[in-house]
Amino acid sequence: MDIREEVTRETIARNVRRAMFEAELTQAALAEQMTITRETLRHRLSGKKPFTTDELTQIATATGVSLSELVRVNEAVAA
């Protein structure tokens, strides 16, 4: 796996966790809204597995955060 891919995946996971915190949304509640298991969500939030575009769109809707904000990665780190 490419280091940039890993950094990007972990950064997106961190952005999602921040959005969940700000929206006061638990993992259980978000997983239920997304119709995925809590285990699947935990793997995504840990950065072990990447989020799909559909999942990120659902998270953006649930948290009120834009999709572009969820996928924002520091250019210096990703390069």
N, CA, C and O atoms as a GROMACS GRO file, in nm:
protein
  316
    1MET      N    1   0.084  -0.118   0.000
    1MET     CA    2   0.000   0.000   0.000
    1MET      C    3   0.089   0.124   0.000
    1MET      O    4   0.189   0.130   0.071
    2ASP      N    5   0.052   0.220  -0.077
    2ASP     CA    6   0.122   0.347  -0.088
    2ASP      C    7   0.100   0.429   0.039
    2ASP      O    8  -0.011   0.434   0.092
    3ILE      N    9   0.206   0.492   0.088
    3ILE     CA   10   0.197   0.572   0.212
    3ILE      C   11   0.097   0.686   0.198
    3ILE      O   12   0.027   0.720   0.293
    4ARG      N   13   0.090   0.745   0.078
    4ARG     CA   14  -0.007   0.855   0.058
    4ARG      C   15  -0.150   0.805   0.071
    4ARG      O   16  -0.236   0.874   0.126
    5GLU      N   17  -0.174   0.684   0.020
    5GLU     CA   18  -0.308   0.626   0.030
    5GLU      C   19  -0.345   0.604   0.177
    5GLU      O   20  -0.457   0.632   0.219
    6GLU      N   21  -0.250   0.554   0.254
    6GLU     CA   22  -0.273   0.531   0.396
    6GLU      C   23  -0.299   0.662   0.471
    6GLU      O   24  -0.390   0.670   0.553
    7VAL      N   25  -0.218   0.764   0.442
    7VAL     CA   26  -0.235   0.894   0.507
    7VAL      C   27  -0.371   0.953   0.470
    7VAL      O   28  -0.440   1.008   0.555
    8THR      N   29  -0.408   0.942   0.343
    8THR     CA   30  -0.537   0.995   0.298
    8THR      C   31  -0.651   0.924   0.369
    8THR      O   32  -0.744   0.988   0.417
    9ARG      N   33  -0.645   0.791   0.375
    9ARG     CA   34  -0.751   0.714   0.440
    9ARG      C   35  -0.763   0.752   0.588
    9ARG      O   36  -0.874   0.768   0.639
   10GLU      N   37  -0.651   0.766   0.656
   10GLU     CA   38  -0.652   0.802   0.798
   10GLU      C   39  -0.701   0.946   0.819
   10GLU      O   40  -0.770   0.974   0.917
   11THR      N   41  -0.666   1.035   0.728
   11THR     CA   42  -0.710   1.174   0.739
   11THR      C   43  -0.861   1.184   0.720
   11THR      O   44  -0.929   1.255   0.794
   12ILE      N   45  -0.913   1.112   0.622
   12ILE     CA   46  -1.058   1.113   0.600
   12ILE      C   47  -1.129   1.054   0.721
   12ILE      O   48  -1.232   1.107   0.764
   13ALA      N   49  -1.076   0.947   0.777
   13ALA     CA   50  -1.136   0.888   0.897
   13ALA      C   51  -1.137   0.989   1.011
   13ALA      O   52  -1.236   0.999   1.084
   14ARG      N   53  -1.029   1.063   1.028
   14ARG     CA   54  -1.022   1.166   1.133
   14ARG      C   55  -1.125   1.275   1.106
   14ARG      O   56  -1.190   1.322   1.200
   15ASN      N   57  -1.140   1.316   0.981
   15ASN     CA   58  -1.240   1.418   0.947
   15ASN      C   59  -1.381   1.369   0.978
   15ASN      O   60  -1.464   1.446   1.028
   16VAL      N   61  -1.407   1.243   0.951
   16VAL     CA   62  -1.539   1.186   0.980
   16VAL      C   63  -1.562   1.182   1.131
   16VAL      O   64  -1.670   1.218   1.178
   17ARG      N   65  -1.463   1.139   1.206
   17ARG     CA   66  -1.477   1.136   1.353
   17ARG      C   67  -1.505   1.275   1.408
   17ARG      O   68  -1.588   1.292   1.498
   18ARG      N   69  -1.436   1.375   1.354
   18ARG     CA   70  -1.459   1.514   1.399
   18ARG      C   71  -1.602   1.557   1.367
   18ARG      O   72  -1.669   1.617   1.451
   19ALA      N   73  -1.648   1.525   1.246
   19ALA     CA   74  -1.784   1.562   1.206
   19ALA      C   75  -1.888   1.494   1.296
   19ALA      O   76  -1.987   1.554   1.334
   20MET      N   77  -1.863   1.368   1.328
   20MET     CA   78  -1.953   1.296   1.418
   20MET      C   79  -1.957   1.361   1.556
   20MET      O   80  -2.064   1.378   1.614
   21PHE      N   81  -1.840   1.398   1.607
   21PHE     CA   82  -1.832   1.462   1.738
   21PHE      C   83  -1.910   1.594   1.738
   21PHE      O   84  -1.989   1.620   1.828
   22GLU      N   85  -1.886   1.675   1.636
   22GLU     CA   86  -1.953   1.805   1.628
   22GLU      C   87  -2.104   1.791   1.612
   22GLU      O   88  -2.180   1.876   1.659
   23ALA      N   89  -2.148   1.683   1.547
   23ALA     CA   90  -2.291   1.659   1.528
   23ALA      C   91  -2.351   1.580   1.645
   23ALA      O   92  -2.470   1.550   1.645
   24GLU      N   93  -2.266   1.548   1.744
   24GLU     CA   94  -2.308   1.468   1.860
   24GLU      C   95  -2.374   1.338   1.815
   24GLU      O   96  -2.480   1.300   1.864
   25LEU      N   97  -2.309   1.271   1.722
   25LEU     CA   98  -2.361   1.149   1.662
   25LEU      C   99  -2.274   1.031   1.704
   25LEU      O  100  -2.153   1.031   1.681
   26THR      N  101  -2.334   0.932   1.765
   26THR     CA  102  -2.259   0.814   1.809
   26THR      C  103  -2.234   0.720   1.692
   26THR      O  104  -2.298   0.730   1.587
   27GLN      N  105  -2.138   0.629   1.712
   27GLN     CA  106  -2.112   0.528   1.609
   27GLN      C  107  -2.236   0.444   1.585
   27GLN      O  108  -2.269   0.412   1.470
   28ALA      N  109  -2.305   0.408   1.690
   28ALA     CA  110  -2.425   0.325   1.677
   28ALA      C  111  -2.532   0.396   1.595
   28ALA      O  112  -2.593   0.337   1.506
   29ALA      N  113  -2.554   0.524   1.625
   29ALA     CA  114  -2.656   0.600   1.554
   29ALA      C  115  -2.619   0.618   1.407
   29ALA      O  116  -2.704   0.604   1.319
   30LEU      N  117  -2.493   0.650   1.381
   30LEU     CA  118  -2.451   0.670   1.242
   30LEU      C  119  -2.457   0.539   1.164
   30LEU      O  120  -2.504   0.537   1.050
   31ALA      N  121  -2.411   0.430   1.223
   31ALA     CA  122  -2.416   0.300   1.155
   31ALA      C  123  -2.560   0.264   1.120
   31ALA      O  124  -2.587   0.213   1.012
   32GLU      N  125  -2.650   0.291   1.212
   32GLU     CA  126  -2.792   0.262   1.187
   32GLU      C  127  -2.845   0.346   1.071
   32GLU      O  128  -2.915   0.295   0.984
   33GLN      N  129  -2.813   0.475   1.070
   33GLN     CA  130  -2.858   0.562   0.961
   33GLN      C  131  -2.802   0.518   0.826
   33GLN      O  132  -2.868   0.530   0.724
   34MET      N  133  -2.679   0.465   0.829
   34MET     CA  134  -2.613   0.423   0.705
   34MET      C  135  -2.649   0.280   0.666
   34MET      O  136  -2.613   0.234   0.558
   35THR      N  137  -2.721   0.210   0.753
   35THR     CA  138  -2.755   0.069   0.737
   35THR      C  139  -2.631  -0.018   0.713
   35THR      O  140  -2.628  -0.102   0.623
   36ILE      N  141  -2.529   0.006   0.797
   36ILE     CA  142  -2.411  -0.080   0.800
   36ILE      C  143  -2.391  -0.124   0.944
   36ILE      O  144  -2.450  -0.066   1.035
   37THR      N  145  -2.309  -0.224   0.964
   37THR     CA  146  -2.285  -0.269   1.101
   37THR      C  147  -2.191  -0.173   1.173
   37THR      O  148  -2.115  -0.099   1.110
   38ARG      N  149  -2.198  -0.175   1.305
   38ARG     CA  150  -2.106  -0.092   1.384
   38ARG      C  151  -1.963  -0.136   1.360
   38ARG      O  152  -1.871  -0.054   1.360
   39GLU      N  153  -1.942  -0.265   1.341
   39GLU     CA  154  -1.808  -0.317   1.315
   39GLU      C  155  -1.752  -0.260   1.184
   39GLU      O  156  -1.635  -0.220   1.179
   40THR      N  157  -1.833  -0.255   1.081
   40THR     CA  158  -1.789  -0.197   0.954
   40THR      C  159  -1.753  -0.051   0.974
   40THR      O  160  -1.650  -0.005   0.924
   41LEU      N  161  -1.836   0.022   1.045
   41LEU     CA  162  -1.807   0.163   1.070
   41LEU      C  163  -1.679   0.179   1.151
   41LEU      O  164  -1.599   0.267   1.122
   42ARG      N  165  -1.660   0.096   1.251
   42ARG     CA  166  -1.536   0.102   1.331
   42ARG      C  167  -1.412   0.082   1.245
   42ARG      O  168  -1.312   0.151   1.262
   43HIS      N  169  -1.419  -0.013   1.152
   43HIS     CA  170  -1.304  -0.036   1.062
   43HIS      C  171  -1.278   0.086   0.976
   43HIS      O  172  -1.162   0.122   0.952
   44ARG      N  173  -1.382   0.151   0.930
   44ARG     CA  174  -1.366   0.272   0.848
   44ARG      C  175  -1.307   0.385   0.933
   44ARG      O  176  -1.216   0.455   0.890
   45LEU      N  177  -1.360   0.402   1.055
   45LEU     CA  178  -1.316   0.510   1.142
   45LEU      C  179  -1.173   0.491   1.192
   45LEU      O  180  -1.105   0.588   1.226
   46SER      N  181  -1.127   0.368   1.195
   46SER     CA  182  -0.989   0.342   1.238
   46SER      C  183  -0.890   0.362   1.125
   46SER      O  184  -0.769   0.364   1.147
   47GLY      N  185  -0.941   0.377   1.003
   47GLY     CA  186  -0.853   0.393   0.888
   47GLY      C  187  -0.807   0.262   0.829
   47GLY      O  188  -0.727   0.261   0.735
   48LYS      N  189  -0.856   0.149   0.882
   48LYS     CA  190  -0.817   0.018   0.830
   48LYS      C  191  -0.876  -0.008   0.692
   48LYS      O  192  -0.813  -0.072   0.607
   49LYS      N  193  -0.996   0.039   0.672
   49LYS     CA  194  -1.066   0.022   0.544
   49LYS      C  195  -1.114   0.158   0.496
   49LYS      O  196  -1.155   0.241   0.577
   50PRO      N  197  -1.108   0.184   0.366
   50PRO     CA  198  -1.152   0.314   0.316
   50PRO      C  199  -1.304   0.325   0.313
   50PRO      O  200  -1.375   0.226   0.296
   51PHE      N  201  -1.353   0.447   0.328
   51PHE     CA  202  -1.495   0.475   0.310
   51PHE      C  203  -1.526   0.473   0.160
   51PHE      O  204  -1.441   0.511   0.079
   52THR      N  205  -1.645   0.430   0.124
   52THR     CA  206  -1.689   0.442  -0.014
   52THR      C  207  -1.746   0.582  -0.035
   52THR      O  208  -1.775   0.653   0.061
   53THR      N  209  -1.760   0.620  -0.159
   53THR     CA  210  -1.818   0.751  -0.190
   53THR      C  211  -1.961   0.759  -0.137
   53THR      O  212  -2.002   0.862  -0.083
   54ASP      N  213  -2.037   0.652  -0.153
   54ASP     CA  214  -2.174   0.650  -0.102
   54ASP      C  215  -2.177   0.667   0.050
   54ASP      O  216  -2.262   0.740   0.102
   55GLU      N  217  -2.087   0.600   0.120
   55GLU     CA  218  -2.081   0.613   0.265
   55GLU      C  219  -2.048   0.756   0.306
   55GLU      O  220  -2.109   0.810   0.399
   56LEU      N  221  -1.951   0.816   0.239
   56LEU     CA  222  -1.914   0.954   0.272
   56LEU      C  223  -2.029   1.050   0.244
   56LEU      O  224  -2.048   1.147   0.318
   57THR      N  225  -2.105   1.025   0.140
   57THR     CA  226  -2.221   1.108   0.109
   57THR      C  227  -2.326   1.095   0.220
   57THR      O  228  -2.385   1.195   0.261
   58GLN      N  229  -2.347   0.974   0.268
   58GLN     CA  230  -2.442   0.951   0.378
   58GLN      C  231  -2.395   1.021   0.506
   58GLN      O  232  -2.475   1.079   0.579
   59ILE      N  233  -2.265   1.014   0.532
   59ILE     CA  234  -2.209   1.078   0.651
   59ILE      C  235  -2.224   1.230   0.641
   59ILE      O  236  -2.258   1.295   0.740
   60ALA      N  237  -2.198   1.285   0.524
   60ALA     CA  238  -2.214   1.429   0.504
   60ALA      C  239  -2.357   1.472   0.535
   60ALA      O  240  -2.380   1.572   0.602
   61THR      N  241  -2.452   1.395   0.487
   61THR     CA  242  -2.593   1.426   0.512
   61THR      C  243  -2.626   1.414   0.661
   61THR      O  244  -2.693   1.501   0.717
   62ALA      N  245  -2.580   1.308   0.724
   62ALA     CA  246  -2.611   1.283   0.865
   62ALA      C  247  -2.548   1.386   0.958
   62ALA      O  248  -2.606   1.420   1.061
   63THR      N  249  -2.429   1.435   0.923
   63THR     CA  250  -2.357   1.526   1.012
   63THR      C  251  -2.375   1.673   0.976
   63THR      O  252  -2.343   1.761   1.056
   64GLY      N  253  -2.425   1.700   0.856
   64GLY     CA  254  -2.439   1.838   0.812
   64GLY      C  255  -2.308   1.900   0.767
   64GLY      O  256  -2.298   2.022   0.755
   65VAL      N  257  -2.209   1.816   0.741
   65VAL     CA  258  -2.078   1.862   0.694
   65VAL      C  259  -2.068   1.832   0.545
   65VAL      O  260  -2.116   1.727   0.500
   66SER      N  261  -2.008   1.921   0.469
   66SER     CA  262  -1.999   1.898   0.325
   66SER      C  263  -1.907   1.781   0.294
   66SER      O  264  -1.814   1.750   0.369
   67LEU      N  265  -1.934   1.716   0.182
   67LEU     CA  266  -1.851   1.606   0.137
   67LEU      C  267  -1.708   1.652   0.115
   67LEU      O  268  -1.613   1.580   0.148
   68SER      N  269  -1.691   1.772   0.060
   68SER     CA  270  -1.556   1.823   0.036
   68SER      C  271  -1.479   1.842   0.167
   68SER      O  272  -1.357   1.825   0.170
   69GLU      N  273  -1.549   1.878   0.273
   69GLU     CA  274  -1.483   1.893   0.403
   69GLU      C  275  -1.440   1.757   0.458
   69GLU      O  276  -1.334   1.746   0.520
   70LEU      N  277  -1.521   1.656   0.437
   70LEU     CA  278  -1.486   1.522   0.485
   70LEU      C  279  -1.363   1.465   0.416
   70LEU      O  280  -1.285   1.393   0.478
   71VAL      N  281  -1.346   1.497   0.289
   71VAL     CA  282  -1.235   1.439   0.213
   71VAL      C  283  -1.115   1.532   0.203
   71VAL      O  284  -1.018   1.501   0.134
   72ARG      N  285  -1.120   1.646   0.270
   72ARG     CA  286  -1.008   1.741   0.265
   72ARG      C  287  -0.885   1.679   0.329
   72ARG      O  288  -0.887   1.632   0.442
   73VAL      N  289  -0.776   1.683   0.252
   73VAL     CA  290  -0.648   1.630   0.298
   73VAL      C  291  -0.544   1.739   0.281
   73VAL      O  292  -0.542   1.808   0.179
   74ASN      N  293  -0.459   1.755   0.380
   74ASN     CA  294  -0.351   1.853   0.372
   74ASN      C  295  -0.264   1.820   0.251
   74ASN      O  296  -0.208   1.711   0.243
   75GLU      N  297  -0.253   1.913   0.158
   75GLU     CA  298  -0.179   1.891   0.034
   75GLU      C  299  -0.034   1.853   0.060
   75GLU      O  300   0.020   1.768  -0.012
   76ALA      N  301   0.031   1.912   0.158
   76ALA     CA  302   0.171   1.883   0.185
   76ALA      C  303   0.190   1.739   0.232
   76ALA      O  304   0.290   1.675   0.200
   77VAL      N  305   0.093   1.688   0.307
   77VAL     CA  306   0.102   1.552   0.358
   77VAL      C  307   0.074   1.452   0.247
   77VAL      O  308   0.140   1.348   0.238
   78ALA      N  309  -0.024   1.482   0.163
   78ALA     CA  310  -0.065   1.388   0.059
   78ALA      C  311   0.033   1.383  -0.057
   78ALA      O  312   0.034   1.285  -0.132
   79ALA      N  313   0.115   1.485  -0.074
   79ALA     CA  314   0.206   1.490  -0.189
   79ALA      C  315   0.330   1.406  -0.170
   79ALA      O  316   0.415   1.400  -0.258
   0.00000   0.00000   0.00000
